[in-house]
Amino acid sequence: EVQLVESGGGLVQAGGSLRLSCAASGFTFGDYAIGWFRQAPGKEREGVSCISSSDGSTYYADSVKGRFTSSSDNAKNTVYLQMNSLKPEDTAVYYCVVASWESCTILVVTPQYYSGSWGQGTQVTVSL
């Protein structure tokens, strides 16, 4: 069974940093991409980033480009999202999903098309 568990969220002041983790199991990690998404109350789910665990290619939404960095530790079957210069508008529940690279890059801009499941997510709250 495919399982992804997000962790690392918390409360941080604007300008601060957090590192989220996505621990994966139940599939061949290096064959897929991991996407990060987020959803704030009253807002649609928003794509954040993709990382290919096969070659390390990354894609970032414009809203986080230059501030967030995704990385992959294939030996640990874990993907990270380093979030720097956090803003209050980054406040959301963050989720990771597994997909092909091609699907992930599409889903980041059209997350409503994702037909899979969402995990528990991890809450990120950025205060002023």
C-alpha positions as CSV (number, residue, x, y, z in Angstrom):
1,E,0.0,0.0,0.0
2,V,1.2,3.4,-0.9
3,Q,1.7,5.6,2.1
4,L,3.0,9.1,2.5
5,V,3.2,10.8,5.9
6,E,3.8,14.6,6.2
7,S,5.5,16.1,9.2
8,G,7.4,19.2,10.2
9,G,4.7,21.8,10.3
10,G,4.3,24.3,13.1
11,L,3.9,27.9,14.1
12,V,6.5,30.4,12.9
13,Q,6.7,34.1,12.6
14,A,6.9,35.8,9.2
15,G,10.3,35.6,7.8
16,G,11.1,32.4,9.6
17,S,11.8,28.9,8.2
18,L,10.4,25.4,8.4
19,R,11.4,22.1,6.9
20,L,8.6,19.7,6.0
21,S,9.2,16.0,5.5
22,C,7.3,13.5,3.4
23,A,8.1,9.9,4.3
24,A,7.1,7.4,1.6
25,S,6.6,3.7,1.5
26,G,4.8,1.1,-0.6
27,F,6.3,1.9,-4.0
28,T,9.5,2.2,-5.8
29,F,10.5,5.7,-4.7
30,G,12.9,6.5,-7.4
31,D,10.4,5.8,-10.2
32,Y,8.1,8.7,-9.3
33,A,7.8,12.4,-8.5
34,I,6.6,13.9,-5.2
35,G,4.4,16.9,-5.3
36,W,3.7,19.4,-2.5
37,F,0.3,21.0,-2.3
38,R,-1.4,23.2,0.2
39,Q,-4.8,24.4,1.2
40,A,-5.8,27.3,3.4
41,P,-9.3,27.7,4.9
42,G,-11.8,29.0,2.3
43,K,-9.3,28.6,-0.5
44,E,-8.8,26.1,-3.3
45,R,-6.0,23.6,-3.1
46,E,-2.8,25.1,-4.5
47,G,0.2,23.4,-6.1
48,V,3.5,24.2,-4.5
49,S,6.2,22.1,-6.1
50,C,7.3,18.9,-7.8
51,I,10.5,16.9,-7.4
52,S,11.5,13.9,-9.5
53,S,13.2,11.3,-7.4
54,S,14.7,9.8,-10.5
55,D,16.8,12.8,-11.6
56,G,16.1,15.5,-9.1
57,S,14.3,17.8,-11.5
58,T,12.2,20.4,-9.6
59,Y,9.4,22.7,-10.4
60,Y,8.1,25.5,-8.2
61,A,4.9,27.6,-8.3
62,D,5.6,31.3,-8.8
63,S,4.3,32.0,-5.3
64,V,7.1,30.1,-3.6
65,K,9.9,30.3,-6.2
66,G,13.1,31.5,-4.6
67,R,11.8,30.8,-1.1
68,F,11.0,27.1,-1.1
69,T,13.4,24.3,-2.0
70,S,12.4,20.6,-2.4
71,S,15.0,17.9,-2.1
72,S,14.9,14.1,-2.1
73,D,16.8,11.5,-0.1
74,N,16.2,8.4,-2.0
75,A,18.0,6.2,0.5
76,K,15.5,7.3,3.2
77,N,12.5,7.4,0.9
78,T,11.9,10.9,2.0
79,V,11.3,14.2,0.3
80,Y,11.8,17.5,2.1
81,L,10.4,21.0,1.5
82,Q,12.6,23.7,3.0
83,M,10.5,26.8,3.4
84,N,12.4,30.1,4.0
85,S,11.2,33.7,4.2
86,L,7.7,32.5,5.2
87,K,4.8,34.8,4.7
88,P,1.3,34.8,6.4
89,E,-0.2,33.8,3.1
90,D,1.8,30.5,3.3
91,T,-0.4,29.5,6.1
92,A,-2.1,26.2,5.1
93,V,-2.2,22.5,5.5
94,Y,0.6,21.0,3.4
95,Y,0.2,17.7,1.6
96,C,2.5,15.5,-0.4
97,V,1.4,13.2,-3.2
98,V,3.1,10.7,-5.5
99,A,2.7,10.9,-9.2
100,S,4.6,10.7,-12.4
101,W,6.7,13.7,-13.2
102,E,4.4,14.6,-16.1
103,S,1.3,14.3,-13.9
104,C,2.9,16.3,-11.1
105,T,3.7,19.3,-13.3
106,I,0.2,19.3,-14.5
107,L,-1.3,18.9,-11.1
108,V,0.7,21.7,-9.6
109,V,-1.2,24.2,-11.8
110,T,-4.5,22.2,-11.8
111,P,-4.7,20.4,-8.5
112,Q,-8.5,19.9,-8.9
113,Y,-7.7,17.1,-11.4
114,Y,-6.0,14.9,-8.8
115,S,-8.0,11.7,-8.4
116,G,-5.9,10.1,-5.7
117,S,-6.1,10.4,-2.0
118,W,-4.8,13.1,0.3
119,G,-3.0,12.2,3.5
120,Q,-3.2,13.8,6.9
121,G,-1.1,16.8,5.9
122,T,0.8,19.0,8.2
123,Q,-0.3,22.4,9.4
124,V,1.9,25.4,8.7
125,T,0.9,28.7,10.4
126,V,2.8,31.9,9.8
127,S,2.1,34.8,12.1
128,L,2.8,38.4,11.6
